[in-house]
């Protein structure tokens, strides 16, 4: 297992990248635990929406291999959904889970789907790379 972190992005063997992604997921779970410990419901939601939701997006864009990032994205969405369920003191049915992901202007809570973001970020990264290579030819 070999690798290096450059600008907080793991580069190296698949095992190294998976290990680093798991560490980031553990760090995110620690943030969730901190959010749960807050007293004010508004503070909990603010941190969930503005801080927690974008925590992994940088890695999704920087690690252009969805096979490595999608399992982490799925686990993140599950942990975030459980946090929201705790905030509202109720389990989410499938319709409510969908509503979590809808944009605020569409009547949702504006939390994005991490696996979808993961795919879009990977694609955007790949497109930028191709543009760069075409310019340098």
Secondary structure, DSSP 8 states (H G I E B T S, - for coil): --EEEETTEEEE-HHHHHHHHHHHHHHHHHHHHHHHH-S-HHHHHHIIIIIITTTTHHHHHHS--HHHHHHHHHHHHHHHHHHHHHHHTS---HHHHHHHHS-GGGTS-----HHHHHHHHHHHHHHHHHHHHHHT-
